[in-house]
């Protein structure tokens, strides 16, 4: 009975003419942390082996010289010398080509992807907590390399999550990527797999993430995104 049900579902899934797909992802890149950010893709079918897509990414872009340290006072982590975060909101239009189509209930589907579009960059101040004369009442303020009161040994940790976002400066850039995706789902109506690729992102001027280091206006990254979604 179970075999008949699965077989019937497989036949129905194979015969359906899917024209839309919705894919969510968790991204890890060479310019981000353990989790760089999150992605969403809305795809529309143009032909059996050709799709177009609208993509949204929200990621944290780090300076390559960032090093996480531990406060000698509290044991909390912080990054010495970091002055700003860069949160990138990427909007991309893409094309996707099926190189190898997955057989029914087995195999791997391989797609070639190209996409490009504008980026909204939020440059938010990096808050740190440091000990004042009263250690039980630490000061929390944006890191300033010219502030002599902020000593490395006095740092107690960082500000709370997303502190400083409301004080962000906004810049606009462009991003482009080329990638390959691999799908392992049993049925064509579901999407599970990963995407690996290379992305370049450019801004009009250098983004000041760490004043004492060489900053850049162009960021290159290699990335992998774990994906999950569905087709209709």
Secondary structure, DSSP 8 states (H G I E B T S, - for coil): -HHHHHHHHHHHHHH----EEEEEEEEEETTS-SS-EEEEEEEEEEETTEEEEEEEEEEEE--TT--EEE-TTT--EEETT--EEEEEEEEEEEEEEEEE---TTSS-EEEEEEEEEEEEEEEEE-EEEE--SSTTS-EEEE--TT-TT--GGGEEEE--TTTTGGG-EEEEEEEEEEEEEEE--SSTTEEEEEEEEEEEEEEEEEE-S-TTS--EEEEEEEEEEEEEEEE-
